[in-house]
């Protein structure tokens, strides 16, 4: 047995494990409680500022949420507390663990400072809670609703599967 065999066995073991993707986003609101949404140019619908966690590079979900928000809307803000974690199944891809952090309340100066990443985003808007279902569909809409409930109730992080609370 050579000294490289255990390393190769471990590498083969790691390569054989199931894959899970990770995404992270922030929930930003204005003083009226409206939620900031962005419109991507690469798919239908609206989303929150955020994206894929660069886990192969050692990036944490919190770091990914901050980086993606800075890249997408030009606001470099330290994410607040974790509001929701969602295990999201999808056809044709591994499951995604979606982390949603409190991005806080944006003032007029913050809103004026928004600069969209033109290579990925078409526009942004502030949407009242009662209208979010028109913009956010499926598990994302349920995840945002659960996160808003966490903020309103002052409760702990919501554990979700496909946007539904795990009880």
N, C-alpha and C positions, 0 to 999 in steps of 0.2 A: 504494500500500500504506500502510495506516495503522499506527501504532505498536501497536495492539491486536491486529493479525492474528497475529503470532507467539505471543502469549499465548493467544489463542483456539485456535490450532492445537495448542498444547501441551496445553491443557485438553481438547480433543477427543481427542487422542492418549491422555491419561491415562484418560479416560472409556471408551476402547475396549479397554483392557487387561483381561485375565482377572482375576477376583476370587478371592482366597484369604482365608479367615477365619483368625484366630489365637486360640488359647486357651492359658491357662497355669494350672498347678496346683502344689501342694507335696505332697511325700511326708513326712508326719509319722509318727513312730513313738514307742512308749513304750519303757521300759527293757528289756522282754521282746522287743522287735522287732516287736510287733504294729503294724499299719498303721491309722491313723485314717481312717475312711470316714464320709461323710455321706449321708443319704437325702433326696433332693430331693422336693418335693411336686408338681412339674410334669411328672414323667416316672417311668417304672418304673426300678427298680434303684438301685444305690449308686454314688457317685463320690468322688473326692478333693476336698478344698477347693480351689476355683479357679473359673475361668470365662473369659468372653470378654475379650480384650485390647481396650481402648478405643483402638484404633490411630488412628481419625479424630481423636482428641484429642491424639495424640502420645505416648500411653502405651506404654512398652516392655513386652515379655513379663514381665520381672522385676518391674516396677512393678505390672503387672496381677495377677500371682500374689500379691504382698503385699497389694494392695488387696482382692482377692476373699477372701483368707483372713481378713483383719481384718473384712470385712463379714459373712462367712458364719459364722465361729465365734468372733469377738471377740478373736482373738490377732493382734496386730500384730508379726510377726516378719520380720526381713530374710531372704529366701530365701538358701540356701547355693548350692552349685555346681549347674550344669545337669547333670542326670542323663541325660535323654533328650529327643530331638526326634523327633516322629512326624508323617509326612505321612499324613493320614487321609482317604480317599475316602468319600463317602456319597451315597446317592440323594437327589435333590431339593435339593441344596445344593452350594455350591462346596467344594473341599477345605479341610481345616482343618490348620494347622500347630500341633501341640500341644507345648508346652514343659513339661517336668516338672523341678522344682527340688527339691533336698534341703531339707526343712523342719526337719530335725534331730530330736532326741529330746526328747519332752515329759516333764517331771517331774510329780510329784503336784500341785504348785501350778498348773502350766499346765493340766492336765486339769481341775482344779477351776474354773479361770477360763473354760472354754469356755462361750460364750453363743451359741446358735443364732440365725441370722437367720430368725425365724418366718415371714416372708413367702415364703421359698423352701425351708426345710428342716424336715423332720419329726423327725429324730433323728440321732445319731452313735453310732459304736461302734469299738472296737479289735478288729481281726481278725488272727489269726495267718496267716503266709504260706501255710501248708498249706490254709487255708480260703478264701483270696481268690477262687478260681475260682467259689465259690458266690455271690459278691457282685458281682464285676467281670467283665463279659462282653466278648467281642470284642477290639477293638484296645486298649481301656483296660486290660483284664486283662493282656494281653501287655506293654503299656507299663510297667505297675507292676512286673511280674515282671522285665523287662529293667533297670529302674532299681534294683531290689533286688539284682540280679546285679552291677551297676556298683558299688554300695556294698560288697558282699561281696568283690568282686575288687580293689577299689581301681583299677579301670580308668577309661578316659576316657568321655566322653559317648557314649551309644548312639544311633546314627542308625537310625531305624525308618521303615518304610512299612507302614501299616495294622497297626502293632504288631509287625511282624517285623523282625528285624535285617537291615540292608543289609550284605551281605558283599562 
